[in-house]
Amino acid sequence: MATVCKRVTYSGRVQGVGFRYTARRRASEFPVAGYVRNLANGDVELVAEGDEAQVTAFLNAVAEHMQEYVTGMMMRDEQPGGYSGFKVRA
């Protein structure tokens, strides 16, 4: 199976609403690795790596759970970075 890496930036009211911890909790349900962190501009950045179908399912689960807070999303493909586990970064 091919490994993919997606970097997603979420905007809206995404800080202070449990976004990072929701993403980490949802990541435990999928075989994905990466991280989620708050950005200085008020956005949240999420990097997810793994099998394409699993990454897509994970990102869909996060989007569904946090949809009331997200007003914008930008996604780009990246080279896999060999992440281990899924972490919340400061």
PDB file with one MODEL, atoms N, CA, C and O in Angstrom:
MODEL        1
ATOM      1  N   MET A   1       0.842  -1.183   0.000  1.00  0.00           N
ATOM      2  CA  MET A   1       0.000   0.000   0.000  1.00  0.00           C
ATOM      3  C   MET A   1       0.885   1.244   0.000  1.00  0.00           C
ATOM      4  O   MET A   1       1.900   1.310   0.693  1.00  0.00           O
ATOM      5  N   ALA A   2       0.478   2.206  -0.782  1.00  0.00           N
ATOM      6  CA  ALA A   2       1.248   3.443  -0.891  1.00  0.00           C
ATOM      7  C   ALA A   2       1.003   4.336   0.317  1.00  0.00           C
ATOM      8  O   ALA A   2      -0.126   4.477   0.787  1.00  0.00           O
ATOM      9  N   THR A   3       2.068   4.927   0.800  1.00  0.00           N
ATOM     10  CA  THR A   3       1.962   5.872   1.906  1.00  0.00           C
ATOM     11  C   THR A   3       1.827   7.274   1.338  1.00  0.00           C
ATOM     12  O   THR A   3       2.572   7.674   0.443  1.00  0.00           O
ATOM     13  N   VAL A   4       0.867   8.012   1.871  1.00  0.00           N
ATOM     14  CA  VAL A   4       0.664   9.400   1.464  1.00  0.00           C
ATOM     15  C   VAL A   4       0.808  10.280   2.701  1.00  0.00           C
ATOM     16  O   VAL A   4       0.709   9.813   3.836  1.00  0.00           O
ATOM     17  N   CYS A   5       1.045  11.561   2.451  1.00  0.00           N
ATOM     18  CA  CYS A   5       1.124  12.536   3.534  1.00  0.00           C
ATOM     19  C   CYS A   5       0.325  13.763   3.122  1.00  0.00           C
ATOM     20  O   CYS A   5       0.551  14.328   2.053  1.00  0.00           O
ATOM     21  N   LYS A   6      -0.594  14.167   3.959  1.00  0.00           N
ATOM     22  CA  LYS A   6      -1.445  15.337   3.710  1.00  0.00           C
ATOM     23  C   LYS A   6      -1.220  16.364   4.809  1.00  0.00           C
ATOM     24  O   LYS A   6      -1.210  16.033   5.994  1.00  0.00           O
ATOM     25  N   ARG A   7      -1.040  17.619   4.397  1.00  0.00           N
ATOM     26  CA  ARG A   7      -0.952  18.741   5.339  1.00  0.00           C
ATOM     27  C   ARG A   7      -2.228  19.558   5.156  1.00  0.00           C
ATOM     28  O   ARG A   7      -2.515  20.048   4.064  1.00  0.00           O
ATOM     29  N   VAL A   8      -2.988  19.697   6.240  1.00  0.00           N
ATOM     30  CA  VAL A   8      -4.272  20.385   6.182  1.00  0.00           C
ATOM     31  C   VAL A   8      -4.244  21.555   7.157  1.00  0.00           C
ATOM     32  O   VAL A   8      -3.856  21.401   8.315  1.00  0.00           O
ATOM     33  N   THR A   9      -4.655  22.715   6.682  1.00  0.00           N
ATOM     34  CA  THR A   9      -4.790  23.896   7.530  1.00  0.00           C
ATOM     35  C   THR A   9      -6.275  24.216   7.648  1.00  0.00           C
ATOM     36  O   THR A   9      -6.959  24.431   6.647  1.00  0.00           O
ATOM     37  N   TYR A  10      -6.761  24.245   8.881  1.00  0.00           N
ATOM     38  CA  TYR A  10      -8.162  24.547   9.154  1.00  0.00           C
ATOM     39  C   TYR A  10      -8.263  25.970   9.691  1.00  0.00           C
ATOM     40  O   TYR A  10      -7.456  26.390  10.519  1.00  0.00           O
ATOM     41  N   SER A  11      -9.260  26.702   9.213  1.00  0.00           N
ATOM     42  CA  SER A  11      -9.507  28.042   9.731  1.00  0.00           C
ATOM     43  C   SER A  11     -10.938  28.120  10.245  1.00  0.00           C
ATOM     44  O   SER A  11     -11.766  27.253   9.965  1.00  0.00           O
ATOM     45  N   GLY A  12     -11.206  29.160  10.992  1.00  0.00           N
ATOM     46  CA  GLY A  12     -12.504  29.345  11.637  1.00  0.00           C
ATOM     47  C   GLY A  12     -12.267  29.529  13.119  1.00  0.00           C
ATOM     48  O   GLY A  12     -11.249  30.082  13.536  1.00  0.00           O
ATOM     49  N   ARG A  13     -13.211  29.062  13.908  1.00  0.00           N
ATOM     50  CA  ARG A  13     -13.043  29.100  15.370  1.00  0.00           C
ATOM     51  C   ARG A  13     -12.516  27.731  15.779  1.00  0.00           C
ATOM     52  O   ARG A  13     -13.232  26.919  16.366  1.00  0.00           O
ATOM     53  N   VAL A  14     -11.243  27.495  15.454  1.00  0.00           N
ATOM     54  CA  VAL A  14     -10.670  26.159  15.622  1.00  0.00           C
ATOM     55  C   VAL A  14      -9.698  26.046  16.794  1.00  0.00           C
ATOM     56  O   VAL A  14      -9.235  24.948  17.102  1.00  0.00           O
ATOM     57  N   GLN A  15      -9.384  27.148  17.445  1.00  0.00           N
ATOM     58  CA  GLN A  15      -8.547  27.092  18.643  1.00  0.00           C
ATOM     59  C   GLN A  15      -9.428  27.322  19.867  1.00  0.00           C
ATOM     60  O   GLN A  15     -10.374  28.108  19.835  1.00  0.00           O
ATOM     61  N   GLY A  16      -9.097  26.625  20.932  1.00  0.00           N
ATOM     62  CA  GLY A  16      -9.863  26.768  22.170  1.00  0.00           C
ATOM     63  C   GLY A  16     -11.154  25.971  22.200  1.00  0.00           C
ATOM     64  O   GLY A  16     -12.003  26.184  23.066  1.00  0.00           O
ATOM     65  N   VAL A  17     -11.303  25.047  21.247  1.00  0.00           N
ATOM     66  CA  VAL A  17     -12.529  24.246  21.188  1.00  0.00           C
ATOM     67  C   VAL A  17     -12.233  22.745  21.239  1.00  0.00           C
ATOM     68  O   VAL A  17     -13.116  21.928  20.978  1.00  0.00           O
ATOM     69  N   GLY A  18     -10.985  22.382  21.577  1.00  0.00           N
ATOM     70  CA  GLY A  18     -10.617  20.975  21.674  1.00  0.00           C
ATOM     71  C   GLY A  18     -10.250  20.329  20.352  1.00  0.00           C
ATOM     72  O   GLY A  18     -10.248  19.103  20.245  1.00  0.00           O
ATOM     73  N   PHE A  19      -9.941  21.128  19.348  1.00  0.00           N
ATOM     74  CA  PHE A  19      -9.655  20.584  18.018  1.00  0.00           C
ATOM     75  C   PHE A  19      -8.473  19.618  18.051  1.00  0.00           C
ATOM     76  O   PHE A  19      -8.566  18.505  17.532  1.00  0.00           O
ATOM     77  N   ARG A  20      -7.358  20.041  18.661  1.00  0.00           N
ATOM     78  CA  ARG A  20      -6.152  19.205  18.656  1.00  0.00           C
ATOM     79  C   ARG A  20      -6.387  17.882  19.375  1.00  0.00           C
ATOM     80  O   ARG A  20      -5.939  16.835  18.908  1.00  0.00           O
ATOM     81  N   TYR A  21      -7.073  17.920  20.487  1.00  0.00           N
ATOM     82  CA  TYR A  21      -7.283  16.698  21.260  1.00  0.00           C
ATOM     83  C   TYR A  21      -8.332  15.803  20.604  1.00  0.00           C
ATOM     84  O   TYR A  21      -8.266  14.580  20.724  1.00  0.00           O
ATOM     85  N   THR A  22      -9.281  16.397  19.922  1.00  0.00           N
ATOM     86  CA  THR A  22     -10.227  15.608  19.129  1.00  0.00           C
ATOM     87  C   THR A  22      -9.481  14.909  17.996  1.00  0.00           C
ATOM     88  O   THR A  22      -9.717  13.728  17.737  1.00  0.00           O
ATOM     89  N   ALA A  23      -8.588  15.622  17.322  1.00  0.00           N
ATOM     90  CA  ALA A  23      -7.813  15.017  16.230  1.00  0.00           C
ATOM     91  C   ALA A  23      -6.966  13.862  16.759  1.00  0.00           C
ATOM     92  O   ALA A  23      -6.903  12.805  16.131  1.00  0.00           O
ATOM     93  N   ARG A  24      -6.322  14.049  17.894  1.00  0.00           N
ATOM     94  CA  ARG A  24      -5.503  12.974  18.466  1.00  0.00           C
ATOM     95  C   ARG A  24      -6.362  11.769  18.828  1.00  0.00           C
ATOM     96  O   ARG A  24      -5.978  10.627  18.574  1.00  0.00           O
ATOM     97  N   ARG A  25      -7.508  12.021  19.412  1.00  0.00           N
ATOM     98  CA  ARG A  25      -8.419  10.929  19.787  1.00  0.00           C
ATOM     99  C   ARG A  25      -8.904  10.179  18.550  1.00  0.00           C
ATOM    100  O   ARG A  25      -8.951   8.949  18.543  1.00  0.00           O
ATOM    101  N   ARG A  26      -9.265  10.924  17.505  1.00  0.00           N
ATOM    102  CA  ARG A  26      -9.719  10.280  16.265  1.00  0.00           C
ATOM    103  C   ARG A  26      -8.582   9.527  15.589  1.00  0.00           C
ATOM    104  O   ARG A  26      -8.812   8.480  14.984  1.00  0.00           O
ATOM    105  N   ALA A  27      -7.354  10.046  15.682  1.00  0.00           N
ATOM    106  CA  ALA A  27      -6.200   9.373  15.077  1.00  0.00           C
ATOM    107  C   ALA A  27      -5.987   7.992  15.683  1.00  0.00           C
ATOM    108  O   ALA A  27      -5.495   7.087  15.009  1.00  0.00           O
ATOM    109  N   SER A  28      -6.353   7.824  16.948  1.00  0.00           N
ATOM    110  CA  SER A  28      -6.173   6.521  17.598  1.00  0.00           C
ATOM    111  C   SER A  28      -7.086   5.457  16.986  1.00  0.00           C
ATOM    112  O   SER A  28      -6.891   4.264  17.217  1.00  0.00           O
ATOM    113  N   GLU A  29      -8.071   5.884  16.212  1.00  0.00           N
ATOM    114  CA  GLU A  29      -9.005   4.960  15.575  1.00  0.00           C
ATOM    115  C   GLU A  29      -8.540   4.521  14.195  1.00  0.00           C
ATOM    116  O   GLU A  29      -9.167   3.660  13.577  1.00  0.00           O
ATOM    117  N   PHE A  30      -7.452   5.100  13.705  1.00  0.00           N
ATOM    118  CA  PHE A  30      -6.958   4.833  12.355  1.00  0.00           C
ATOM    119  C   PHE A  30      -5.450   4.589  12.397  1.00  0.00           C
ATOM    120  O   PHE A  30      -4.761   5.141  13.255  1.00  0.00           O
ATOM    121  N   PRO A  31      -4.931   3.773  11.485  1.00  0.00           N
ATOM    122  CA  PRO A  31      -3.479   3.564  11.431  1.00  0.00           C
ATOM    123  C   PRO A  31      -2.796   4.719  10.686  1.00  0.00           C
ATOM    124  O   PRO A  31      -2.303   4.549   9.571  1.00  0.00           O
ATOM    125  N   VAL A  32      -2.780   5.890  11.323  1.00  0.00           N
ATOM    126  CA  VAL A  32      -2.155   7.073  10.739  1.00  0.00           C
ATOM    127  C   VAL A  32      -1.126   7.630  11.720  1.00  0.00           C
ATOM    128  O   VAL A  32      -1.171   7.353  12.918  1.00  0.00           O
ATOM    129  N   ALA A  33      -0.213   8.410  11.191  1.00  0.00           N
ATOM    130  CA  ALA A  33       0.810   9.069  12.007  1.00  0.00           C
ATOM    131  C   ALA A  33       0.844  10.534  11.617  1.00  0.00           C
ATOM    132  O   ALA A  33       0.309  10.921  10.578  1.00  0.00           O
ATOM    133  N   GLY A  34       1.476  11.348  12.456  1.00  0.00           N
ATOM    134  CA  GLY A  34       1.603  12.768  12.149  1.00  0.00           C
ATOM    135  C   GLY A  34       1.438  13.608  13.390  1.00  0.00           C
ATOM    136  O   GLY A  34       1.800  13.203  14.494  1.00  0.00           O
ATOM    137  N   TYR A  35       0.881  14.793  13.187  1.00  0.00           N
ATOM    138  CA  TYR A  35       0.712  15.705  14.320  1.00  0.00           C
ATOM    139  C   TYR A  35      -0.364  16.738  14.012  1.00  0.00           C
ATOM    140  O   TYR A  35      -0.800  16.893  12.871  1.00  0.00           O
ATOM    141  N   VAL A  36      -0.778  17.439  15.064  1.00  0.00           N
ATOM    142  CA  VAL A  36      -1.700  18.558  14.949  1.00  0.00           C
ATOM    143  C   VAL A  36      -1.173  19.651  15.861  1.00  0.00           C
ATOM    144  O   VAL A  36      -0.680  19.359  16.951  1.00  0.00           O
ATOM    145  N   ARG A  37      -1.267  20.907  15.436  1.00  0.00           N
ATOM    146  CA  ARG A  37      -0.784  22.014  16.254  1.00  0.00           C
ATOM    147  C   ARG A  37      -1.544  23.288  15.931  1.00  0.00           C
ATOM    148  O   ARG A  37      -2.077  23.455  14.834  1.00  0.00           O
ATOM    149  N   ASN A  38      -1.582  24.192  16.920  1.00  0.00           N
ATOM    150  CA  ASN A  38      -2.141  25.524  16.713  1.00  0.00           C
ATOM    151  C   ASN A  38      -1.102  26.378  15.992  1.00  0.00           C
ATOM    152  O   ASN A  38       0.099  26.229  16.218  1.00  0.00           O
ATOM    153  N   LEU A  39      -1.570  27.269  15.127  1.00  0.00           N
ATOM    154  CA  LEU A  39      -0.705  28.229  14.457  1.00  0.00           C
ATOM    155  C   LEU A  39      -0.930  29.611  15.067  1.00  0.00           C
ATOM    156  O   LEU A  39      -1.991  29.892  15.625  1.00  0.00           O
ATOM    157  N   ALA A  40       0.070  30.456  14.954  1.00  0.00           N
ATOM    158  CA  ALA A  40       0.017  31.796  15.549  1.00  0.00           C
ATOM    159  C   ALA A  40      -1.126  32.646  14.992  1.00  0.00           C
ATOM    160  O   ALA A  40      -1.612  33.546  15.677  1.00  0.00           O
ATOM    161  N   ASN A  41      -1.560  32.373  13.762  1.00  0.00           N
ATOM    162  CA  ASN A  41      -2.613  33.174  13.140  1.00  0.00           C
ATOM    163  C   ASN A  41      -4.023  32.723  13.515  1.00  0.00           C
ATOM    164  O   ASN A  41      -5.000  33.268  13.001  1.00  0.00           O
ATOM    165  N   GLY A  42      -4.144  31.726  14.413  1.00  0.00           N
ATOM    166  CA  GLY A  42      -5.456  31.257  14.845  1.00  0.00           C
ATOM    167  C   GLY A  42      -5.938  30.011  14.136  1.00  0.00           C
ATOM    168  O   GLY A  42      -6.970  29.451  14.506  1.00  0.00           O
ATOM    169  N   ASP A  43      -5.209  29.563  13.119  1.00  0.00           N
ATOM    170  CA  ASP A  43      -5.561  28.338  12.406  1.00  0.00           C
ATOM    171  C   ASP A  43      -4.998  27.127  13.133  1.00  0.00           C
ATOM    172  O   ASP A  43      -4.226  27.261  14.082  1.00  0.00           O
ATOM    173  N   VAL A  44      -5.394  25.945  12.676  1.00  0.00           N
ATOM    174  CA  VAL A  44      -4.841  24.687  13.168  1.00  0.00           C
ATOM    175  C   VAL A  44      -4.263  23.940  11.980  1.00  0.00           C
ATOM    176  O   VAL A  44      -4.884  23.863  10.920  1.00  0.00           O
ATOM    177  N   GLU A  45      -3.062  23.389  12.164  1.00  0.00           N
ATOM    178  CA  GLU A  45      -2.394  22.606  11.119  1.00  0.00           C
ATOM    179  C   GLU A  45      -2.381  21.144  11.544  1.00  0.00           C
ATOM    180  O   GLU A  45      -2.055  20.817  12.685  1.00  0.00           O
ATOM    181  N   LEU A  46      -2.740  20.273  10.608  1.00  0.00           N
ATOM    182  CA  LEU A  46      -2.755  18.842  10.852  1.00  0.00           C
ATOM    183  C   LEU A  46      -1.975  18.165   9.741  1.00  0.00           C
ATOM    184  O   LEU A  46      -2.214  18.435   8.564  1.00  0.00           O
ATOM    185  N   VAL A  47      -1.048  17.292  10.095  1.00  0.00           N
ATOM    186  CA  VAL A  47      -0.303  16.497   9.129  1.00  0.00           C
ATOM    187  C   VAL A  47      -0.625  15.043   9.403  1.00  0.00           C
ATOM    188  O   VAL A  47      -0.464  14.566  10.526  1.00  0.00           O
ATOM    189  N   ALA A  48      -1.082  14.333   8.371  1.00  0.00           N
ATOM    190  CA  ALA A  48      -1.454  12.929   8.522  1.00  0.00           C
ATOM    191  C   ALA A  48      -0.768  12.102   7.443  1.00  0.00           C
ATOM    192  O   ALA A  48      -0.747  12.469   6.268  1.00  0.00           O
ATOM    193  N   GLU A  49      -0.212  10.985   7.870  1.00  0.00           N
ATOM    194  CA  GLU A  49       0.535  10.115   6.972  1.00  0.00           C
ATOM    195  C   GLU A  49       0.080   8.677   7.175  1.00  0.00           C
ATOM    196  O   GLU A  49      -0.177   8.243   8.298  1.00  0.00           O
ATOM    197  N   GLY A  50      -0.015   7.955   6.081  1.00  0.00           N
ATOM    198  CA  GLY A  50      -0.407   6.550   6.148  1.00  0.00           C
ATOM    199  C   GLY A  50      -0.959   6.103   4.816  1.00  0.00           C
ATOM    200  O   GLY A  50      -0.761   6.758   3.792  1.00  0.00           O
ATOM    201  N   ASP A  51      -1.653   4.983   4.840  1.00  0.00           N
ATOM    202  CA  ASP A  51      -2.332   4.485   3.649  1.00  0.00           C
ATOM    203  C   ASP A  51      -3.369   5.518   3.204  1.00  0.00           C
ATOM    204  O   ASP A  51      -4.066   6.095   4.039  1.00  0.00           O
ATOM    205  N   GLU A  52      -3.471   5.749   1.916  1.00  0.00           N
ATOM    206  CA  GLU A  52      -4.341   6.814   1.412  1.00  0.00           C
ATOM    207  C   GLU A  52      -5.785   6.694   1.906  1.00  0.00           C
ATOM    208  O   GLU A  52      -6.387   7.689   2.309  1.00  0.00           O
ATOM    209  N   ALA A  53      -6.334   5.490   1.878  1.00  0.00           N
ATOM    210  CA  ALA A  53      -7.728   5.309   2.310  1.00  0.00           C
ATOM    211  C   ALA A  53      -7.881   5.627   3.794  1.00  0.00           C
ATOM    212  O   ALA A  53      -8.880   6.223   4.197  1.00  0.00           O
ATOM    213  N   GLN A  54      -6.905   5.237   4.609  1.00  0.00           N
ATOM    214  CA  GLN A  54      -6.975   5.487   6.047  1.00  0.00           C
ATOM    215  C   GLN A  54      -6.796   6.966   6.371  1.00  0.00           C
ATOM    216  O   GLN A  54      -7.477   7.496   7.248  1.00  0.00           O
ATOM    217  N   VAL A  55      -5.885   7.634   5.668  1.00  0.00           N
ATOM    218  CA  VAL A  55      -5.697   9.072   5.868  1.00  0.00           C
ATOM    219  C   VAL A  55      -6.973   9.814   5.501  1.00  0.00           C
ATOM    220  O   VAL A  55      -7.410  10.707   6.228  1.00  0.00           O
ATOM    221  N   THR A  56      -7.566   9.448   4.379  1.00  0.00           N
ATOM    222  CA  THR A  56      -8.812  10.087   3.945  1.00  0.00           C
ATOM    223  C   THR A  56      -9.923   9.863   4.960  1.00  0.00           C
ATOM    224  O   THR A  56     -10.653  10.795   5.297  1.00  0.00           O
ATOM    225  N   ALA A  57     -10.055   8.644   5.444  1.00  0.00           N
ATOM    226  CA  ALA A  57     -11.091   8.346   6.442  1.00  0.00           C
ATOM    227  C   ALA A  57     -10.851   9.127   7.728  1.00  0.00           C
ATOM    228  O   ALA A  57     -11.794   9.644   8.326  1.00  0.00           O
ATOM    229  N   PHE A  58      -9.603   9.214   8.153  1.00  0.00           N
ATOM    230  CA  PHE A  58      -9.262   9.982   9.358  1.00  0.00           C
ATOM    231  C   PHE A  58      -9.615  11.453   9.185  1.00  0.00           C
ATOM    232  O   PHE A  58     -10.255  12.045  10.054  1.00  0.00           O
ATOM    233  N   LEU A  59      -9.200  12.051   8.057  1.00  0.00           N
ATOM    234  CA  LEU A  59      -9.482  13.467   7.824  1.00  0.00           C
ATOM    235  C   LEU A  59     -10.982  13.718   7.737  1.00  0.00           C
ATOM    236  O   LEU A  59     -11.464  14.750   8.204  1.00  0.00           O
ATOM    237  N   ASN A  60     -11.721  12.794   7.148  1.00  0.00           N
ATOM    238  CA  ASN A  60     -13.175  12.938   7.085  1.00  0.00           C
ATOM    239  C   ASN A  60     -13.790  12.869   8.484  1.00  0.00           C
ATOM    240  O   ASN A  60     -14.731  13.603   8.785  1.00  0.00           O
ATOM    241  N   ALA A  61     -13.259  11.988   9.339  1.00  0.00           N
ATOM    242  CA  ALA A  61     -13.775  11.869  10.706  1.00  0.00           C
ATOM    243  C   ALA A  61     -13.522  13.144  11.497  1.00  0.00           C
ATOM    244  O   ALA A  61     -14.391  13.594  12.243  1.00  0.00           O
ATOM    245  N   VAL A  62     -12.335  13.731  11.341  1.00  0.00           N
ATOM    246  CA  VAL A  62     -12.027  14.993  12.028  1.00  0.00           C
ATOM    247  C   VAL A  62     -12.947  16.091  11.513  1.00  0.00           C
ATOM    248  O   VAL A  62     -13.524  16.843  12.298  1.00  0.00           O
ATOM    249  N   ALA A  63     -13.080  16.183  10.195  1.00  0.00           N
ATOM    250  CA  ALA A  63     -13.920  17.232   9.602  1.00  0.00           C
ATOM    251  C   ALA A  63     -15.372  17.100  10.064  1.00  0.00           C
ATOM    252  O   ALA A  63     -16.020  18.098  10.377  1.00  0.00           O
ATOM    253  N   GLU A  64     -15.875  15.878  10.106  1.00  0.00           N
ATOM    254  CA  GLU A  64     -17.260  15.671  10.536  1.00  0.00           C
ATOM    255  C   GLU A  64     -17.449  16.083  11.997  1.00  0.00           C
ATOM    256  O   GLU A  64     -18.438  16.727  12.346  1.00  0.00           O
ATOM    257  N   HIS A  65     -16.501  15.710  12.835  1.00  0.00           N
ATOM    258  CA  HIS A  65     -16.623  16.003  14.265  1.00  0.00           C
ATOM    259  C   HIS A  65     -16.482  17.500  14.562  1.00  0.00           C
ATOM    260  O   HIS A  65     -17.120  18.010  15.483  1.00  0.00           O
ATOM    261  N   MET A  66     -15.655  18.201  13.794  1.00  0.00           N
ATOM    262  CA  MET A  66     -15.356  19.611  14.068  1.00  0.00           C
ATOM    263  C   MET A  66     -16.036  20.577  13.097  1.00  0.00           C
ATOM    264  O   MET A  66     -15.703  21.762  13.075  1.00  0.00           O
ATOM    265  N   GLN A  67     -16.965  20.094  12.311  1.00  0.00           N
ATOM    266  CA  GLN A  67     -17.554  20.895  11.237  1.00  0.00           C
ATOM    267  C   GLN A  67     -18.179  22.215  11.699  1.00  0.00           C
ATOM    268  O   GLN A  67     -18.168  23.192  10.949  1.00  0.00           O
ATOM    269  N   GLU A  68     -18.708  22.260  12.890  1.00  0.00           N
ATOM    270  CA  GLU A  68     -19.344  23.495  13.344  1.00  0.00           C
ATOM    271  C   GLU A  68     -18.343  24.616  13.607  1.00  0.00           C
ATOM    272  O   GLU A  68     -18.731  25.781  13.699  1.00  0.00           O
ATOM    273  N   TYR A  69     -17.064  24.279  13.729  1.00  0.00           N
ATOM    274  CA  TYR A  69     -16.031  25.280  14.017  1.00  0.00           C
ATOM    275  C   TYR A  69     -15.208  25.680  12.799  1.00  0.00           C
ATOM    276  O   TYR A  69     -14.579  26.738  12.797  1.00  0.00           O
ATOM    277  N   VAL A  70     -15.207  24.849  11.769  1.00  0.00           N
ATOM    278  CA  VAL A  70     -14.348  25.059  10.601  1.00  0.00           C
ATOM    279  C   VAL A  70     -15.092  25.854   9.535  1.00  0.00           C
ATOM    280  O   VAL A  70     -16.192  25.489   9.122  1.00  0.00           O
ATOM    281  N   THR A  71     -14.469  26.951   9.096  1.00  0.00           N
ATOM    282  CA  THR A  71     -15.054  27.733   7.995  1.00  0.00           C
ATOM    283  C   THR A  71     -14.218  27.632   6.724  1.00  0.00           C
ATOM    284  O   THR A  71     -14.681  27.997   5.644  1.00  0.00           O
ATOM    285  N   GLY A  72     -12.999  27.143   6.848  1.00  0.00           N
ATOM    286  CA  GLY A  72     -12.138  26.987   5.682  1.00  0.00           C
ATOM    287  C   GLY A  72     -11.124  25.885   5.907  1.00  0.00           C
ATOM    288  O   GLY A  72     -10.737  25.589   7.037  1.00  0.00           O
ATOM    289  N   MET A  73     -10.699  25.279   4.793  1.00  0.00           N
ATOM    290  CA  MET A  73      -9.724  24.198   4.871  1.00  0.00           C
ATOM    291  C   MET A  73      -8.862  24.235   3.621  1.00  0.00           C
ATOM    292  O   MET A  73      -9.373  24.374   2.510  1.00  0.00           O
ATOM    293  N   MET A  74      -7.551  24.112   3.803  1.00  0.00           N
ATOM    294  CA  MET A  74      -6.639  24.043   2.672  1.00  0.00           C
ATOM    295  C   MET A  74      -5.786  22.786   2.853  1.00  0.00           C
ATOM    296  O   MET A  74      -5.162  22.598   3.897  1.00  0.00           O
ATOM    297  N   MET A  75      -5.764  21.923   1.826  1.00  0.00           N
ATOM    298  CA  MET A  75      -5.024  20.667   1.917  1.00  0.00           C
ATOM    299  C   MET A  75      -3.997  20.601   0.805  1.00  0.00           C
ATOM    300  O   MET A  75      -4.244  21.015  -0.327  1.00  0.00           O
ATOM    301  N   ARG A  76      -2.821  20.060   1.165  1.00  0.00           N
ATOM    302  CA  ARG A  76      -1.814  19.832   0.123  1.00  0.00           C
ATOM    303  C   ARG A  76      -1.105  18.517   0.394  1.00  0.00           C
ATOM    304  O   ARG A  76      -0.968  18.082   1.537  1.00  0.00           O
ATOM    305  N   ASP A  77      -0.659  17.899  -0.687  1.00  0.00           N
ATOM    306  CA  ASP A  77       0.099  16.659  -0.593  1.00  0.00           C
ATOM    307  C   ASP A  77       1.554  16.988  -0.300  1.00  0.00           C
ATOM    308  O   ASP A  77       2.081  18.000  -0.761  1.00  0.00           O
ATOM    309  N   GLU A  78       2.193  16.121   0.472  1.00  0.00           N
ATOM    310  CA  GLU A  78       3.608  16.270   0.788  1.00  0.00           C
ATOM    311  C   GLU A  78       4.287  14.911   0.673  1.00  0.00           C
ATOM    312  O   GLU A  78       3.626  13.877   0.588  1.00  0.00           O
ATOM    313  N   GLN A  79       5.593  14.931   0.672  1.00  0.00           N
ATOM    314  CA  GLN A  79       6.348  13.685   0.717  1.00  0.00           C
ATOM    315  C   GLN A  79       6.201  13.098   2.123  1.00  0.00           C
ATOM    316  O   GLN A  79       6.258  13.833   3.109  1.00  0.00           O
ATOM    317  N   PRO A  80       6.014  11.789   2.220  1.00  0.00           N
ATOM    318  CA  PRO A  80       5.931  11.175   3.544  1.00  0.00           C
ATOM    319  C   PRO A  80       7.184  11.484   4.359  1.00  0.00           C
ATOM    320  O   PRO A  80       8.298  11.471   3.835  1.00  0.00           O
ATOM    321  N   GLY A  81       6.987  11.761   5.642  1.00  0.00           N
ATOM    322  CA  GLY A  81       8.089  12.164   6.504  1.00  0.00           C
ATOM    323  C   GLY A  81       8.510  11.121   7.515  1.00  0.00           C
ATOM    324  O   GLY A  81       9.368  11.391   8.356  1.00  0.00           O
ATOM    325  N   GLY A  82       7.929   9.934   7.453  1.00  0.00           N
ATOM    326  CA  GLY A  82       8.312   8.881   8.387  1.00  0.00           C
ATOM    327  C   GLY A  82       7.888   9.147   9.819  1.00  0.00           C
ATOM    328  O   GLY A  82       8.614   8.805  10.753  1.00  0.00           O
ATOM    329  N   TYR A  83       6.722   9.752  10.005  1.00  0.00           N
ATOM    330  CA  TYR A  83       6.228  10.049  11.348  1.00  0.00           C
ATOM    331  C   TYR A  83       5.926   8.757  12.102  1.00  0.00           C
ATOM    332  O   TYR A  83       5.595   7.733  11.504  1.00  0.00           O
ATOM    333  N   SER A  84       6.045   8.826  13.401  1.00  0.00           N
ATOM    334  CA  SER A  84       5.740   7.699  14.267  1.00  0.00           C
ATOM    335  C   SER A  84       4.690   8.154  15.273  1.00  0.00           C
ATOM    336  O   SER A  84       4.936   9.072  16.056  1.00  0.00           O
ATOM    337  N   GLY A  85       3.538   7.528  15.256  1.00  0.00           N
ATOM    338  CA  GLY A  85       2.460   7.929  16.154  1.00  0.00           C
ATOM    339  C   GLY A  85       1.834   9.243  15.728  1.00  0.00           C
ATOM    340  O   GLY A  85       2.260   9.858  14.751  1.00  0.00           O
ATOM    341  N   PHE A  86       0.831   9.663  16.459  1.00  0.00           N
ATOM    342  CA  PHE A  86       0.151  10.926  16.175  1.00  0.00           C
ATOM    343  C   PHE A  86       0.207  11.767  17.444  1.00  0.00           C
ATOM    344  O   PHE A  86      -0.231  11.328  18.507  1.00  0.00           O
ATOM    345  N   LYS A  87       0.747  12.977  17.327  1.00  0.00           N
ATOM    346  CA  LYS A  87       1.010  13.799  18.492  1.00  0.00           C
ATOM    347  C   LYS A  87       0.349  15.177  18.403  1.00  0.00           C
ATOM    348  O   LYS A  87       0.071  15.684  17.317  1.00  0.00           O
ATOM    349  N   VAL A  88       0.111  15.753  19.552  1.00  0.00           N
ATOM    350  CA  VAL A  88      -0.302  17.150  19.654  1.00  0.00           C
ATOM    351  C   VAL A  88       0.976  17.950  19.899  1.00  0.00           C
ATOM    352  O   VAL A  88       1.710  17.684  20.850  1.00  0.00           O
ATOM    353  N   ARG A  89       1.231  18.917  19.045  1.00  0.00           N
ATOM    354  CA  ARG A  89       2.393  19.783  19.218  1.00  0.00           C
ATOM    355  C   ARG A  89       1.938  21.131  19.733  1.00  0.00           C
ATOM    356  O   ARG A  89       0.829  21.583  19.447  1.00  0.00           O
ATOM    357  N   ALA A  90       2.808  21.762  20.493  1.00  0.00           N
ATOM    358  CA  ALA A  90       2.513  23.085  21.060  1.00  0.00           C
ATOM    359  C   ALA A  90       2.515  24.142  19.966  1.00  0.00           C
ATOM    360  O   ALA A  90       2.287  25.319  20.245  1.00  0.00           O
TER     361      ALA A  90
ENDMDL
END
